[in-house]
Amino acid sequence: KFSEEFIKKQVEEFNIGKRHLANMMGEDPETFTQGDINRSIAYLFPSGLFDKKAKPLMKHPDEVFPKQRAVQWGADGRPFHFLFYTGKQSYYSLMHVSTGRWLLKEELEELLVETISEHDYARFIQLMERLLSLPYCSVEEDFVQRYRRQLEIQSSKQQVQPLQYDQHGVAYSTGDGRRKTATGTVLLRDSGSGSISINGTNYVHYFPVLQDREQLMFPLHFMEVLGRFDMQCSVSGGGHSSQAGALRLAISRAMLSFLSEGQVETMRQAGLLTPDPRIKERKKPGQEGARRKFTWKKR
Amino acid sequence: MLVLTLTGCVDGVKGSGKTMSLCHAVHYCSKQGWLVLHIPDAHLWVKNCKELLPSSYHASRFDQPIQASNWLRNFRTTNEHFLSKIKLRQRYVWTKRESTEEGRPLGELVDMGVSRVKSSSDVVGAVLKELRLQAGGTEGGFRLAVAVDGVNGLWGRTTLKKEDKSPVAPEELTLVHNLRKMINNDWCGGAVIATLSQTGSLYAPSSAYLPQELLGEEGFDSMDPFIPVPVSLYSEKEFESCYLYYLDRHWLQHPHSQTEEGKKELIFLSNRNPSVLERLCAFL
């Protein structure tokens, strides 16, 4: 409601006004306190009202304007904090603070060299949580830490295949991808001119729709290697959209062997390496489709 | 006499610029002062015809009045100044009362064809015959350029049917018959430029682009000998000039398209195909 620039302007105006007021009252502008301001205002604008809050006041804008949060989202509308959509992001992030995790059942069995049932494990976790909740639990911190492990931060566990070189010394790599009954394989060759052939035909003729070609372009454009590779793809099954998605996955997987670790991580975060798990939902009996019910007749 | 055919090549079957190159050639010819006989699309004469009249001149042939009169109108506007110069060498009789004498200017013939729609196809035949006779002539001779787009439509099949539902062969249409005579190699003093197009052709597979496939045996024999000119996709320089033209005309509005990266994206998405690039860069 009040933007940052507005509040800054108000602060400046307040300071200038304070000095003007000091000048008017004949006081020294440097040592003019809030108490002096209140007295001067009461002197200059006497009011016969009884309610203290209705009388004229001059206070620092921080006390006048209510505190509000800065804008939570960037220029593209995407929120900064990952818990934004819970509504109370600061509260839930506080709740969510975790320094690590408890030992898993298998790990506990390994440690104690004994078989443990589920109920035993649940009771163990319960007791450890209770121990943590008591005051002075920091006394037994060493004992508790033995049964906690740190969370693994980096979760990019991709198997990157090494580059293969063919007769002329040109580096190439393969990749395959699947999306919704369409499977595609891609042979990526380095030092090419950016030509793509799919099942023997040109990609402009195979994918007349712009959207499919954009899907193909996405991994290359993201890594800014548009004109570098030559591609030979083969694809079968599915429709044109799913074939394009399958090829996109295959291209990203093939490109992994040409890229460095950091770039692999950016690709993973962009979602280029995750296979799309959506498939056609099963049709249920008593309904016309997966979700659509038969027409409801009142009588 | 020169016969050129513009064909698509492997990469650019559709949309590689065959018709545009033909138009370039036509413009050049007309700038040089040639008489241009331009048929925008031969496929239009061979399909979707509403009216088929049996020809008065020849019993077994069929007339197409609408197409013929349209073409005569276009012919009149394109070759204005030739119409008064060329004189007819023969007397043409249309009906018992109508006839055009020898020595009358061609323009009169064309006007008659436009106004009397019933005999417009025969007028077209007469015009073509006259031009063929006079093209190589030494006195007041002019050069004739015949530009046909989609010439493979003249030798394929038609979608038209006679009244008893039997299919019409292309030879049975007056317009096609006369046009074939023009493409034959028996006159001099001009050139024939043709394009083979799969887009409008009937009963041809979509991957066909070679002359043999599209023209068929008959067509190939009658076009022989001809010089095939493959029209390929944009080269580097051509793409560059097209891109700069679009920039100049403010078709590429987005600031990203003016960068190097945007250009690379355009190259990728269109694969240097002219028609695809145009559809990409156009608005709405």
Chai-1 contact restraints between the chains, C-beta under 6 A:
chainA,res_idxA,chainB,res_idxB,connection_type,confidence,min_distance_angstrom,max_distance_angstrom,comment,restraint_id
A,V204,B,N271,contact,1.0,0.0,6.0,A-B,restraint_1
A,V204,B,N273,contact,1.0,0.0,6.0,A-B,restraint_2
A,R213,B,L269,contact,1.0,0.0,6.0,A-B,restraint_3
A,M217,B,F268,contact,1.0,0.0,6.0,A-B,restraint_4
A,L226,B,K264,contact,1.0,0.0,6.0,A-B,restraint_5
A,L226,B,F268,contact,1.0,0.0,6.0,A-B,restraint_6
